[in-house]
Amino acid sequence: MKRDNYRLMALVSAGQHHVSRRPKRAEQDAKAVEMALGIPDSSLRVVHGGDPYNPALRDYLGMGISRLYVVSQCEKADVLPALVDHIESQEVDIILMGARAEVGESSGMSGYMLAEQLGWSIVPNVAEIVSVTAGIAEVLQGLPGGQRSRLKVSLPFIASVGDAAATPRQVAFLLARDGVIEVIEAVSTLDEALESWDIINAKKRPKRLKVVKAKTAMERLKAATVASDTKGGKVLTNVPPDVAAREILTLLQQEGVFKK
């Protein structure tokens, strides 16, 4: 980055381990912090909107941040109005944030809604901020297949950091323990839409069977009744219904559609 004294803000959320459900830093938010820490001659303010006592926040302090600011919000609050007020009270050039939260709604829309309310531009899936010169930032945007797109955007803007960004550094225990969390009291706005939702745990999707492309009726009938020889299928002819049903059930279990 070729300019000094740019004011950066990283918005972070609380993540969750996908197996143990232990609170931890959100991976994409950690990449956003790592990207900000790699920009020389700039000031960084790391901000979270929510519960200041969430243990996951200390993981961000363990990345070498001495102070983390928490805009205090109740559990079912819409944090965007409070975050907009806090951002507007600061002088910020670039906001970096993960593309999607790991818990909660995880819609990936927070950055876009924030940009709309602030009247800023947003660049999705940023992999690297190359330089900032005369109020113009040059960024690399991650594309499918490992490709990169070089873009130029005027300040201020929001950088939505995706999986293409650099891996964040490890968390240091002493830094995480000794870092300071500063609470900023703010009015909570109840999320009325969230109040009306029924939230349940997601179920694992069944494995999709291989689709056979058949053009004629005979080919479709053959595909439906005869399995490929390479998969060890068998042809059932004149068997009792219960035997046929048992064989079909066995096949579906082998394909992973049902568990044994």
NORZI-V117454 format. One line per field, one symbol per residue. ss: DSSP state (A for helix, B for strand, O for the rest). psi: psi as a letter, one per 20 degrees, with the letter a starting at -180 (. if undefined). Layout:
# NORZI-V117454
ss: ???
psi: ???
This chain:
# NORZI-V117454
ss: OOOOOBBBBBBBOBBBOOOOOOBBBOAAAAAAAAAAAOOOOBBBBBBBBBOOOOOOAAAAAOOOOOBBBBBBOOOOBOAAAAAAAAAAAOOOOBBBBBOOOOOOOOOOOAAAAAAAAAOOBBBBBBBBBBBBBOOBBBBBBBOAAAOBBBBBBBOOBBBBBOOOOOOOOOOOAAAAAAOBBBBBBOOOOBOAAAAOOOOOOOOOOOOOOOOOOOOOAAAAAAAAAOOOAAAOOOOOOOOOAAAAAAAAAAAAAAOOOOOO
psi: pkqrkqoqpppqrpappigikpprqpghhhhgggghhioqlqqpoppqoboijpihhhhhhijjphpppoopqrgkqoigghhgggghiropgpppqqhpqirbhlijiggghghghikrqpoqlphqogrppljppoqppprqjjrqppqpqqqqrpoopaiirqpqrrppgghhgiqpoppopqppopnhghhiqoprqqqpqqppqpppophrhghhgghhiprqhijkrqppplqqhhgghhhgggghhhijgqq.
